[in-house]
C-alpha cells in the first residue's frame, strides 16, 4: 500500500514500517498446433477462449487486478493534475460482457476491483449529500483508494448516476458472476480516511470514533488513538509539493480541523505528521496499547492448525475491541451484496488475533471466500496463514524481489529454487505476481525496460507452485506507466489521479475490447499471457507435485548457467517439464537432465517419450536411459521458455 506514502518517497521500499509501528509480533492441457496463433481482434475467438476457461471447482485461481476508475477510461488527454472532466474516468458500466470476456480469456477466475469503497477525492458531490474532501489531506485529485471515507458505499466517480452508485456496483457483481468469475474488493483495516463519515451505513451502525473518549490517548473501547491537548496540523511540504499541483481551491488552505489530533495511519503519534507519513489517514485502534501490549485474549498456539469453525467458536463469547466488530460488520455487508472475497491492505500492521476473528466470521458466512493479504515480513507468513486464517499472502519479499533482480541482470536463479524449498510447507498460500498497483511496471525503464523480459519470469511465477497467480491490468499488453499524471512519479500507473492507460486503451479499442488498436508486439504479448495463464488455470499438474531440476543441471552442464531455470510438475498421469532462459541476449543448448528419483516417480521405463510444448506446440523427445536418468535436448533462445507435456507413458 505504498499509496499512502508521500509524493517524495511514496513508492520507496520504506513501505514496510519500522517494527515499533507494527503491532503484530487443469484439466490435462490441450496443445496448440505449430504455427497456430490467436487472432486477438476477433471477438468471437476471445469469447471461445473465455468459454474454455471454465475453472474446476478446485482449480488454481488466477486473479486479475484492475484499477476500476482507469479500466474503462477512453480519454487520452492525461493532463497532469487534470480534472475528471479534462482527463475522464472509467465507470462500473464500462465492464461490459465483452470486457469481462476479454478478461476471462486470460484464464481469470477472480477480478480484484481496486478502488471500489468510497474514498476521499476532490470532486463536488454535495447534491448527493456527500461532503467535500479537503485537498490538504487527499493525495492526488482522484484520491487514494486506501483512504476510505465510507465503507458502506462506493466511489461516486465510478457511477453513471451517483445516486444509484451502490446499485450500479451490485449490477457489476452480477455481470461478473454471469461470466463465471468472482469478485474481490479491498478492505483496509489498519487505517481510514482522516474525514471518515459514512452516509451508507445501515441503521444502528455507528461511525468509527463516534463514541470515543477523546480525553485519553488510548482506551480499549476507542476506535482511534489521540494526541491529547493538541490539534492536527497539516504536514509541512517540501520539494515544492502543493495539493492539486498548486491549483487554488477553497479548502486548500493548509488547515484541516481535527481536535484533538489522532495518530496517523502508519503509526506516527505526532499532531503534525511528516509529509512522508500517511498523513491523510488515521490509525485504527485494535486494542493494542501504546506500549505494544494487548487488551484482548491471545490465540493459543494450539489453534495454529485448527479449522475456521474452531476459531469462530473461540471468539464467540470473548469481548473484543469495537473496531473488530465494525470491520466484521463491514465485511458481512459486502458478502451479503455478493462480493466473493477481500484483499487486505497492510495486514501485518494489525494483530493476528483480529484476523482470526474476522476471517473465521467470513468463512462461516462463505466457506469459499477468497482472502488475500498484503504482508511483507516472511518471518510472519506462517502466523498470518495458520493463526490468522489467511488463504493467501503476497509472495513479494523473496520470490517477486528475486525475480526482479534476475530480470534486471543482477540475480541468480538458484535463489528461486531455494525460496521454493524454504516455503514448501506453505507454498500453496503464497500468491505470485510480477505487477500490481504498488510495483513498477515491468516495461518501465526503472524495472526491466521491456515487457518481453518478463516472459521467463512469468512462466516460472505462474507454474512453479500451487498458489494463485495475479496479473495487473495492462501488464498483458506491456503498459509502461510512463505518464506524468500529478501526484507521484512515473514508472507506476497512477492510483491517485484521473488518467488514461495508453496500451490498455489500445486493447480496449473504444469499448470494443478486442485489441483492435494494439501494435503487433502488444498482440503477441497478450497472446503469450493467454496461453500461459490458461495452463496455470487449467492444467491438473498445477495442483500437484513440484521438483526442482535446477541444482543437478547447474552442476552437470556447463551451458546451464545462473540464468537458466527448470523444474517438473505432475499429478497422476499429467507430467510437465518447465524450462526457462532469463538471458535477453544469448541462446543456450544443453541436454536437460531428469534425475532417477523423478523418473521412478513417473514410472518411466527406458525408451523415448514424445513431448509437446503447451505454450506454442513445438515437439521434442524425452529419452529415458537404462540407468533411470532421462534427458531432453533443448535449444533456449533469448527469453524463451518451454512447458513440455509428456504425451504418453509406456505400460
PLY file of the C-alpha trace (Angstrom):
ply
format ascii 1.0
element vertex 651
property float x
property float y
property float z
element edge 649
property int vertex1
property int vertex2
end_header
0.00 0.00 0.00
2.67 2.48 -0.95
-0.24 4.66 -1.93
-0.23 6.22 1.49
3.35 7.47 1.45
4.15 10.98 0.31
4.96 12.18 -3.20
8.61 12.43 -2.24
9.05 8.75 -1.47
5.63 7.13 -1.64
6.94 4.34 -3.84
10.16 3.73 -1.94
10.92 0.43 -0.26
10.27 2.08 3.08
6.69 0.94 2.87
7.43 -1.68 5.45
7.11 0.43 8.56
9.58 0.17 11.43
8.82 -2.74 13.72
7.86 -0.41 16.55
4.89 0.68 14.45
3.85 -2.84 13.53
1.83 -4.32 16.33
1.56 -7.82 15.07
4.59 -9.50 16.59
-6.43 -28.33 -15.27
-7.52 -30.49 -16.67
-4.82 -32.31 -18.77
-3.69 -29.50 -21.03
-4.75 -29.15 -24.63
-1.98 -28.44 -27.09
-1.70 -25.72 -29.72
-0.53 -26.77 -33.15
2.77 -25.46 -34.51
2.36 -22.03 -36.06
-1.18 -21.53 -34.74
-1.84 -18.11 -33.25
-4.84 -16.45 -31.68
-6.49 -13.57 -33.53
-6.97 -11.08 -30.72
-9.04 -8.74 -32.90
-11.68 -11.43 -33.40
-14.10 -11.06 -30.50
-15.77 -14.39 -31.23
-12.38 -16.05 -30.75
-11.90 -14.29 -27.43
-15.33 -15.49 -26.37
-14.37 -19.04 -27.37
-11.17 -18.83 -25.34
-13.09 -17.45 -22.38
-15.64 -20.24 -22.62
-12.81 -22.78 -22.47
-11.54 -21.21 -19.26
-14.29 -22.54 -17.01
-12.49 -23.40 -13.80
-12.94 -26.65 -11.99
-14.38 -26.26 -8.51
-10.91 -26.57 -7.02
-8.95 -25.09 -9.94
-5.87 -22.97 -9.39
-7.06 -19.34 -9.13
-5.95 -16.58 -11.48
-6.55 -13.08 -10.14
-6.88 -10.06 -12.43
-6.32 -6.83 -10.54
-7.98 -3.90 -12.25
-7.89 -0.29 -11.14
-11.59 0.33 -11.58
-11.60 4.06 -12.36
-8.87 3.65 -15.01
-10.04 0.49 -16.80
-12.82 1.92 -18.99
-11.49 5.45 -19.45
-11.28 6.26 -23.18
-9.93 9.80 -22.68
-6.29 10.19 -23.81
-5.60 13.75 -22.58
-3.56 12.81 -19.49
-3.07 16.37 -18.29
-1.06 16.40 -15.03
-3.44 17.02 -12.13
-6.28 17.05 -14.69
-9.87 17.11 -13.51
-12.38 14.36 -14.13
-13.81 16.45 -16.99
-10.38 17.01 -18.52
-8.90 13.51 -18.19
-12.01 11.36 -17.92
-12.78 8.41 -15.70
-13.83 4.79 -16.08
-17.19 3.57 -14.82
-18.68 0.36 -13.48
-20.71 0.24 -16.71
-17.51 0.02 -18.79
-17.16 -3.58 -17.60
-19.47 -4.86 -20.32
-19.93 -8.51 -21.16
-17.34 -8.05 -23.94
-14.87 -6.55 -21.48
-15.42 -9.34 -18.99
-15.00 -11.98 -21.70
-11.70 -10.37 -22.63
-10.56 -10.64 -19.03
-11.79 -14.20 -18.69
-9.81 -15.18 -21.81
-6.69 -14.71 -19.68
-7.71 -17.69 -17.55
-9.08 -15.40 -14.86
-11.18 -16.81 -12.04
-11.29 -13.72 -9.78
-11.36 -9.99 -10.56
-9.98 -7.72 -7.88
-11.81 -4.44 -8.43
-9.42 -1.96 -6.83
-10.74 1.36 -5.55
-14.41 0.47 -5.06
-15.14 1.56 -1.45
-15.89 5.29 -1.22
-12.59 7.04 -0.58
-11.58 10.67 -0.21
-11.38 12.55 -3.53
-11.54 16.07 -4.92
-14.94 16.39 -6.57
-18.25 18.02 -5.75
-20.97 15.52 -4.94
-22.74 17.68 -2.38
-26.06 17.42 -4.24
-25.96 13.73 -3.34
-25.37 14.55 0.32
-21.64 13.83 0.19
-19.36 16.33 1.92
-16.38 17.74 0.03
-12.93 16.48 0.93
-10.07 18.76 1.89
-7.14 18.70 -0.59
-4.77 19.15 2.34
-5.50 15.56 3.36
-6.06 13.99 -0.06
-3.26 12.62 -2.22
-3.77 13.40 -5.89
-7.04 14.71 -7.31
-8.87 11.42 -7.70
-7.60 10.32 -4.28
-6.02 7.23 -2.82
-8.24 4.13 -2.74
-6.65 3.31 0.61
-8.06 6.38 2.32
-11.63 5.11 2.70
-14.25 7.59 3.95
-17.35 5.36 3.81
-17.15 1.57 3.93
-20.88 1.20 3.28
-20.80 2.99 -0.06
-18.80 3.06 -3.29
-16.82 5.70 -5.14
-19.34 8.05 -6.82
-16.84 8.70 -9.64
-17.46 5.15 -10.83
-21.22 5.50 -11.28
-23.16 6.83 -14.25
-25.70 8.04 -11.69
-24.00 8.70 -8.34
-27.37 8.47 -6.59
-27.52 4.83 -7.73
-23.84 4.05 -7.24
-24.32 1.06 -4.97
-26.91 -0.46 -7.30
-24.51 0.01 -10.23
-21.79 -1.89 -8.39
-24.23 -4.65 -7.48
-25.04 -4.93 -11.21
-21.31 -5.29 -11.94
-21.06 -8.05 -9.36
-23.93 -9.83 -11.12
-22.33 -9.40 -14.58
-19.03 -10.75 -13.29
-20.76 -13.78 -11.80
-22.68 -14.35 -15.04
-19.34 -14.64 -16.84
-18.15 -17.27 -14.36
-15.75 -15.10 -12.36
-15.73 -13.94 -8.76
-15.40 -10.50 -7.20
-12.75 -9.27 -4.76
-12.62 -5.79 -3.21
-10.21 -4.04 -0.86
-10.61 -3.77 2.89
-8.10 -1.61 4.78
-8.45 -2.35 8.50
-5.25 -0.60 9.58
-6.40 2.92 8.75
-9.25 5.01 7.37
-9.61 8.47 5.84
-8.94 11.43 8.08
-12.51 12.65 7.45
-14.43 9.37 7.66
-18.20 9.89 7.59
-20.49 7.11 6.42
-23.72 8.04 4.67
-24.46 4.47 3.61
-24.19 2.73 6.97
-27.15 0.55 7.95
-29.45 1.54 10.77
-27.82 1.04 14.15
-24.24 1.19 12.85
-22.05 3.81 14.49
-19.23 5.60 12.66
-15.63 4.96 13.61
-14.75 7.17 16.54
-18.31 8.34 17.20
-18.26 7.01 20.76
-14.58 7.53 21.57
-13.32 9.11 24.76
-11.10 11.81 23.24
-9.60 12.87 26.56
-7.22 9.91 26.64
-4.50 8.72 24.29
-5.76 5.16 24.46
-8.80 3.28 25.62
-9.61 -0.30 24.76
-13.08 0.89 23.73
-11.84 3.67 21.43
-11.54 3.26 17.67
-8.61 5.69 17.42
-5.54 6.88 19.30
-5.42 10.55 20.29
-2.76 13.21 20.74
-4.44 14.72 23.77
-4.39 18.51 24.03
-3.11 19.14 20.51
-4.88 19.93 17.25
-3.93 18.27 13.97
-1.62 20.25 11.75
-1.19 19.68 8.03
2.35 18.48 7.25
4.90 20.95 6.05
5.57 20.32 2.38
8.98 20.01 0.84
10.38 19.70 -2.65
7.79 22.21 -3.85
4.85 19.86 -3.34
1.42 21.50 -3.08
-2.05 19.93 -3.09
-3.55 19.78 -6.60
-0.22 20.90 -8.00
-0.70 24.35 -6.50
-4.12 24.99 -8.03
-6.32 27.29 -5.97
-9.10 25.52 -4.11
-11.30 26.94 -1.34
-10.35 24.15 1.06
-6.63 24.03 0.19
-5.58 26.46 2.90
-3.08 24.40 4.87
-5.64 23.75 7.58
-7.64 20.65 8.45
-9.76 20.78 11.58
-9.20 17.78 13.83
-9.24 18.23 17.58
-7.66 16.51 19.26
-5.27 15.16 16.66
-5.30 11.43 16.01
-2.44 9.06 15.32
-1.64 8.76 11.63
-2.15 5.56 9.62
1.47 4.45 9.61
1.68 4.87 13.38
3.00 8.42 13.65
2.00 9.82 17.03
2.69 13.46 16.15
-0.04 16.09 15.94
1.75 17.28 12.81
2.87 14.21 10.87
5.61 14.38 8.28
4.90 14.80 4.59
6.42 11.31 4.33
3.83 9.85 6.71
0.44 8.53 5.66
-0.95 11.84 6.83
-4.29 11.54 5.00
-5.25 8.55 7.16
-5.95 7.68 10.80
-4.57 4.64 12.58
-7.33 2.32 13.84
-7.09 1.00 17.40
-7.31 -2.80 17.65
-6.89 -2.98 21.38
-3.13 -2.60 21.26
-1.81 -0.24 23.90
0.79 2.40 23.01
3.42 0.22 24.69
2.52 -2.69 22.37
0.71 -4.84 24.93
-2.71 -6.31 24.15
-6.09 -5.86 25.82
-7.76 -8.86 24.16
-7.49 -12.62 24.51
-4.42 -14.18 22.92
-4.96 -17.02 20.50
-3.40 -20.24 21.86
-0.63 -21.83 19.80
-2.77 -24.97 19.63
-5.10 -23.11 17.25
-2.40 -22.88 14.56
-3.82 -25.83 12.60
-7.43 -25.73 13.76
-10.35 -25.05 11.43
-12.02 -21.70 10.87
-15.02 -23.17 12.71
-12.85 -23.71 15.78
-11.52 -20.16 15.51
-15.05 -18.79 15.25
-16.05 -20.72 18.34
-13.00 -19.43 20.23
-14.14 -15.83 19.75
-17.87 -16.44 20.24
-18.12 -15.28 23.85
-14.97 -13.17 24.05
-15.07 -9.41 24.48
-13.25 -7.80 21.57
-12.49 -4.18 20.67
-15.20 -2.15 18.94
-13.09 -1.82 15.79
-13.08 -5.60 15.37
-16.87 -5.70 15.37
-17.10 -2.75 12.97
-14.90 -4.43 10.38
-16.70 -7.76 10.83
-19.97 -5.97 10.08
-18.42 -4.23 7.05
-17.25 -7.50 5.50
-20.60 -9.15 6.20
-22.32 -6.21 4.45
-20.28 -6.81 1.30
-20.66 -10.59 1.44
-24.42 -10.02 1.51
-24.02 -7.88 -1.63
-22.39 -10.80 -3.45
-18.71 -9.96 -3.03
-16.69 -13.19 -3.01
-13.55 -12.14 -1.19
-11.27 -9.45 0.10
-7.74 -8.18 -0.33
-6.41 -6.74 2.92
-4.05 -3.78 2.78
-1.03 -3.76 5.12
-2.34 -6.71 7.09
0.77 -7.12 9.23
0.08 -3.78 10.95
-2.97 -5.38 12.60
-2.75 -8.17 15.23
-3.03 -11.78 14.11
-5.86 -12.35 16.60
-8.05 -9.83 14.77
-7.55 -11.73 11.52
-8.54 -14.99 13.21
-11.71 -13.28 14.45
-12.56 -11.61 11.12
-11.61 -14.39 8.72
-13.37 -17.11 10.67
-16.52 -14.96 10.65
-16.19 -14.50 6.88
-15.68 -18.24 6.33
-18.70 -19.05 8.50
-20.74 -16.98 6.03
-18.97 -18.13 2.85
-16.54 -21.02 3.24
-15.23 -20.36 -0.29
-14.49 -16.69 0.27
-11.13 -15.65 -1.21
-8.93 -13.97 1.40
-5.69 -12.31 0.29
-3.39 -10.22 2.47
-0.53 -7.83 1.87
2.23 -8.97 4.21
5.91 -8.15 3.70
7.57 -9.92 6.62
8.43 -13.53 5.69
9.04 -14.37 9.35
5.33 -13.72 9.94
3.97 -15.60 6.92
3.07 -18.75 8.81
1.42 -16.82 11.63
-0.90 -14.95 9.28
-1.73 -18.10 7.31
-2.09 -20.57 10.17
-3.25 -18.42 13.07
-4.77 -15.54 11.09
-6.61 -17.93 8.73
-5.50 -16.11 5.58
-5.95 -18.05 2.35
-3.15 -16.25 0.55
-0.36 -13.76 1.14
1.69 -11.75 -1.33
4.96 -13.54 -2.07
6.76 -10.29 -2.64
9.63 -10.23 -0.18
11.58 -13.16 -1.53
10.03 -14.53 -4.73
8.98 -11.34 -6.55
12.05 -9.47 -5.38
14.42 -12.21 -6.56
12.67 -12.48 -9.93
13.05 -8.73 -10.33
16.75 -9.00 -9.53
17.19 -11.63 -12.25
15.20 -9.60 -14.78
17.39 -6.59 -14.03
20.56 -8.59 -14.63
21.94 -8.93 -11.11
20.26 -12.05 -9.77
20.72 -15.81 -9.76
18.04 -18.41 -10.49
19.42 -20.58 -7.68
17.58 -18.22 -5.35
14.26 -19.34 -6.83
14.92 -22.99 -6.02
15.98 -22.03 -2.50
12.82 -20.00 -1.93
10.63 -22.84 -3.20
12.30 -25.15 -0.68
12.11 -22.63 2.17
8.34 -22.22 1.87
7.45 -25.73 0.71
5.03 -26.18 3.61
3.03 -23.04 2.75
3.73 -22.58 -0.99
0.07 -23.00 -1.92
-0.73 -19.91 0.17
1.83 -17.54 -1.40
0.28 -15.64 -4.31
2.67 -14.85 -7.16
2.73 -11.68 -9.25
5.06 -9.51 -11.32
2.94 -6.35 -11.25
0.37 -4.71 -9.03
-0.59 -1.12 -8.25
2.28 -0.74 -5.78
5.05 -2.04 -8.01
6.76 -0.56 -11.04
5.51 -1.54 -14.46
7.81 -4.20 -15.97
8.22 -2.16 -19.17
9.28 0.97 -17.29
12.98 1.87 -17.56
13.35 1.63 -13.79
12.30 -2.04 -13.82
13.17 -4.04 -16.97
12.59 -1.52 -19.76
10.81 -4.16 -21.82
7.69 -6.24 -21.25
9.36 -9.09 -23.15
11.85 -9.55 -20.33
9.01 -10.71 -18.12
8.22 -13.79 -20.20
10.51 -16.35 -18.50
9.78 -14.84 -15.09
6.06 -15.04 -15.72
6.34 -18.70 -16.75
8.18 -19.54 -13.55
5.93 -17.37 -11.38
2.72 -18.86 -12.79
3.75 -22.52 -12.91
6.16 -23.25 -10.06
3.61 -23.71 -7.27
0.00 -24.48 -6.39
-0.59 -20.86 -5.43
-2.73 -18.34 -7.33
-1.18 -16.09 -9.95
-2.11 -12.42 -10.24
-1.74 -10.07 -13.19
-2.38 -6.33 -13.20
-4.49 -4.81 -15.96
-2.28 -3.55 -18.78
0.54 -5.92 -17.85
-0.60 -8.32 -20.55
-0.12 -5.63 -23.25
3.11 -4.13 -21.92
1.86 -0.93 -20.26
4.91 1.07 -19.12
3.42 3.58 -16.64
5.30 6.48 -18.19
2.60 9.15 -17.87
3.13 12.24 -15.70
-0.28 12.48 -14.10
0.14 14.58 -10.96
0.83 13.08 -7.54
3.76 10.72 -7.63
6.25 9.86 -10.31
6.04 7.70 -13.46
7.02 4.00 -13.66
3.76 3.00 -11.96
0.28 3.59 -13.34
-1.25 6.31 -11.17
-3.63 5.39 -8.38
-4.07 8.99 -7.27
-5.20 10.91 -10.37
-7.56 10.78 -13.33
-5.79 9.26 -16.32
-5.95 7.03 -19.35
-3.75 3.94 -19.67
-2.44 4.01 -23.27
-1.55 0.39 -24.08
-4.65 -0.83 -22.27
-6.73 1.74 -24.19
-5.43 0.26 -27.45
-6.73 -3.14 -26.35
-9.99 -1.53 -25.22
-10.41 -0.08 -28.76
-13.09 2.44 -27.93
-15.14 -0.03 -25.92
-14.96 -2.99 -28.33
-12.45 -4.76 -26.06
-10.99 -6.65 -29.00
-7.39 -5.43 -29.19
-8.12 -3.65 -32.45
-5.61 -0.84 -31.85
-2.81 -2.91 -30.36
0.59 -2.91 -32.01
1.87 -6.29 -33.21
4.23 -6.74 -30.27
1.39 -5.97 -27.85
-0.87 -8.52 -29.56
1.90 -11.10 -29.33
2.41 -10.35 -25.65
-1.27 -10.70 -24.81
-1.33 -13.95 -26.79
1.53 -15.20 -24.61
-0.33 -14.31 -21.42
-3.49 -16.05 -22.64
-1.58 -19.23 -23.42
0.40 -19.22 -20.19
-2.44 -18.32 -17.85
-4.66 -20.97 -19.41
-2.04 -23.56 -18.46
-1.84 -22.12 -14.96
-5.61 -22.14 -14.57
-6.47 -25.47 -16.17
-3.61 -27.96 -16.16
-4.06 -30.51 -13.40
-0.32 -30.69 -12.72
-0.59 -27.18 -11.26
-2.33 -28.70 -8.24
0.18 -31.49 -7.87
3.82 -32.02 -7.01
6.93 -29.99 -7.72
10.59 -30.90 -8.06
13.45 -28.60 -8.88
15.69 -29.67 -11.78
17.98 -26.74 -11.24
20.68 -27.93 -8.86
21.63 -31.12 -10.71
21.74 -29.43 -14.10
23.72 -26.49 -12.75
26.38 -28.90 -11.52
26.38 -31.19 -14.56
26.04 -28.81 -17.51
28.42 -26.00 -18.42
25.81 -24.25 -20.59
23.10 -24.43 -17.95
24.04 -21.26 -16.10
22.63 -18.90 -13.47
20.08 -17.54 -15.97
18.52 -20.95 -16.69
15.80 -22.45 -14.54
13.99 -25.78 -14.81
11.54 -27.78 -12.73
8.96 -30.55 -13.03
5.27 -30.50 -12.11
2.98 -33.52 -12.05
-0.23 -35.03 -10.80
-1.47 -38.52 -11.67
-0.78 -39.02 -15.40
-0.17 -35.33 -16.15
3.58 -34.60 -16.25
5.23 -31.32 -17.18
8.83 -30.19 -17.63
9.26 -26.42 -17.46
12.48 -24.74 -18.57
13.19 -21.01 -18.99
16.06 -18.83 -20.19
16.22 -15.44 -18.47
19.09 -14.24 -20.69
17.85 -11.48 -23.02
20.83 -11.72 -25.38
22.20 -15.27 -25.57
20.94 -18.68 -26.67
21.91 -21.95 -24.98
21.75 -25.62 -25.94
22.01 -28.49 -23.48
20.68 -31.92 -22.60
18.43 -31.13 -19.66
18.68 -33.95 -17.14
15.92 -35.51 -15.07
17.18 -37.42 -12.01
16.43 -41.08 -11.42
14.16 -40.40 -8.46
11.83 -38.36 -10.69
11.92 -40.98 -13.47
10.99 -43.61 -10.90
8.24 -41.38 -9.53
6.85 -41.03 -13.04
7.24 -44.80 -13.62
9.04 -44.41 -16.94
10.78 -47.50 -18.39
13.75 -46.93 -20.68
12.75 -45.55 -24.06
11.70 -42.40 -25.87
8.65 -40.35 -24.98
7.11 -37.57 -27.08
6.86 -34.12 -25.55
4.68 -31.21 -26.70
5.20 -27.63 -25.60
1.89 -26.36 -24.22
2.82 -22.75 -24.95
3.39 -22.88 -28.71
3.05 -26.52 -29.76
6.60 -27.49 -30.67
7.66 -31.13 -30.22
10.60 -32.81 -28.53
11.70 -36.18 -27.17
12.40 -37.27 -23.61
14.90 -40.12 -23.57
14.88 -42.40 -20.53
18.17 -44.24 -20.16
18.94 -47.65 -18.69
20.28 -46.06 -15.50
16.83 -44.49 -14.93
18.01 -40.96 -15.67
16.42 -39.04 -18.53
17.40 -36.21 -20.88
15.74 -33.81 -23.26
17.80 -31.73 -25.67
16.70 -28.10 -25.63
17.75 -25.00 -27.52
16.88 -21.98 -25.42
16.60 -18.77 -27.42
16.82 -15.47 -25.50
13.89 -15.06 -23.07
12.35 -18.36 -24.21
10.50 -21.00 -22.23
9.10 -24.46 -22.84
6.28 -26.13 -20.92
6.72 -29.70 -22.11
3.85 -32.11 -21.56
4.70 -35.82 -21.56
2.36 -37.28 -24.17
2.34 -40.97 -23.32
3.60 -43.43 -20.75
4.57 -46.95 -21.81
2.79 -49.70 -19.93
0 1
1 2
2 3
3 4
4 5
5 6
6 7
7 8
8 9
9 10
10 11
11 12
12 13
13 14
14 15
15 16
16 17
17 18
18 19
19 20
20 21
21 22
22 23
23 24
25 26
26 27
27 28
28 29
29 30
30 31
31 32
32 33
33 34
34 35
35 36
36 37
37 38
38 39
39 40
40 41
41 42
42 43
43 44
44 45
45 46
46 47
47 48
48 49
49 50
50 51
51 52
52 53
53 54
54 55
55 56
56 57
57 58
58 59
59 60
60 61
61 62
62 63
63 64
64 65
65 66
66 67
67 68
68 69
69 70
70 71
71 72
72 73
73 74
74 75
75 76
76 77
77 78
78 79
79 80
80 81
81 82
82 83
83 84
84 85
85 86
86 87
87 88
88 89
89 90
90 91
91 92
92 93
93 94
94 95
95 96
96 97
97 98
98 99
99 100
100 101
101 102
102 103
103 104
104 105
105 106
106 107
107 108
108 109
109 110
110 111
111 112
112 113
113 114
114 115
115 116
116 117
117 118
118 119
119 120
120 121
121 122
122 123
123 124
124 125
125 126
126 127
127 128
128 129
129 130
130 131
131 132
132 133
133 134
134 135
135 136
136 137
137 138
138 139
139 140
140 141
141 142
142 143
143 144
144 145
145 146
146 147
147 148
148 149
149 150
150 151
151 152
152 153
153 154
154 155
155 156
156 157
157 158
158 159
159 160
160 161
161 162
162 163
163 164
164 165
165 166
166 167
167 168
168 169
169 170
170 171
171 172
172 173
173 174
174 175
175 176
176 177
177 178
178 179
179 180
180 181
181 182
182 183
183 184
184 185
185 186
186 187
187 188
188 189
189 190
190 191
191 192
192 193
193 194
194 195
195 196
196 197
197 198
198 199
199 200
200 201
201 202
202 203
203 204
204 205
205 206
206 207
207 208
208 209
209 210
210 211
211 212
212 213
213 214
214 215
215 216
216 217
217 218
218 219
219 220
220 221
221 222
222 223
223 224
224 225
225 226
226 227
227 228
228 229
229 230
230 231
231 232
232 233
233 234
234 235
235 236
236 237
237 238
238 239
239 240
240 241
241 242
242 243
243 244
244 245
245 246
246 247
247 248
248 249
249 250
250 251
251 252
252 253
253 254
254 255
255 256
256 257
257 258
258 259
259 260
260 261
261 262
262 263
263 264
264 265
265 266
266 267
267 268
268 269
269 270
270 271
271 272
272 273
273 274
274 275
275 276
276 277
277 278
278 279
279 280
280 281
281 282
282 283
283 284
284 285
285 286
286 287
287 288
288 289
289 290
290 291
291 292
292 293
293 294
294 295
295 296
296 297
297 298
298 299
299 300
300 301
301 302
302 303
303 304
304 305
305 306
306 307
307 308
308 309
309 310
310 311
311 312
312 313
313 314
314 315
315 316
316 317
317 318
318 319
319 320
320 321
321 322
322 323
323 324
324 325
325 326
326 327
327 328
328 329
329 330
330 331
331 332
332 333
333 334
334 335
335 336
336 337
337 338
338 339
339 340
340 341
341 342
342 343
343 344
344 345
345 346
346 347
347 348
348 349
349 350
350 351
351 352
352 353
353 354
354 355
355 356
356 357
357 358
358 359
359 360
360 361
361 362
362 363
363 364
364 365
365 366
366 367
367 368
368 369
369 370
370 371
371 372
372 373
373 374
374 375
375 376
376 377
377 378
378 379
379 380
380 381
381 382
382 383
383 384
384 385
385 386
386 387
387 388
388 389
389 390
390 391
391 392
392 393
393 394
394 395
395 396
396 397
397 398
398 399
399 400
400 401
401 402
402 403
403 404
404 405
405 406
406 407
407 408
408 409
409 410
410 411
411 412
412 413
413 414
414 415
415 416
416 417
417 418
418 419
419 420
420 421
421 422
422 423
423 424
424 425
425 426
426 427
427 428
428 429
429 430
430 431
431 432
432 433
433 434
434 435
435 436
436 437
437 438
438 439
439 440
440 441
441 442
442 443
443 444
444 445
445 446
446 447
447 448
448 449
449 450
450 451
451 452
452 453
453 454
454 455
455 456
456 457
457 458
458 459
459 460
460 461
461 462
462 463
463 464
464 465
465 466
466 467
467 468
468 469
469 470
470 471
471 472
472 473
473 474
474 475
475 476
476 477
477 478
478 479
479 480
480 481
481 482
482 483
483 484
484 485
485 486
486 487
487 488
488 489
489 490
490 491
491 492
492 493
493 494
494 495
495 496
496 497
497 498
498 499
499 500
500 501
501 502
502 503
503 504
504 505
505 506
506 507
507 508
508 509
509 510
510 511
511 512
512 513
513 514
514 515
515 516
516 517
517 518
518 519
519 520
520 521
521 522
522 523
523 524
524 525
525 526
526 527
527 528
528 529
529 530
530 531
531 532
532 533
533 534
534 535
535 536
536 537
537 538
538 539
539 540
540 541
541 542
542 543
543 544
544 545
545 546
546 547
547 548
548 549
549 550
550 551
551 552
552 553
553 554
554 555
555 556
556 557
557 558
558 559
559 560
560 561
561 562
562 563
563 564
564 565
565 566
566 567
567 568
568 569
569 570
570 571
571 572
572 573
573 574
574 575
575 576
576 577
577 578
578 579
579 580
580 581
581 582
582 583
583 584
584 585
585 586
586 587
587 588
588 589
589 590
590 591
591 592
592 593
593 594
594 595
595 596
596 597
597 598
598 599
599 600
600 601
601 602
602 603
603 604
604 605
605 606
606 607
607 608
608 609
609 610
610 611
611 612
612 613
613 614
614 615
615 616
616 617
617 618
618 619
619 620
620 621
621 622
622 623
623 624
624 625
625 626
626 627
627 628
628 629
629 630
630 631
631 632
632 633
633 634
634 635
635 636
636 637
637 638
638 639
639 640
640 641
641 642
642 643
643 644
644 645
645 646
646 647
647 648
648 649
649 650
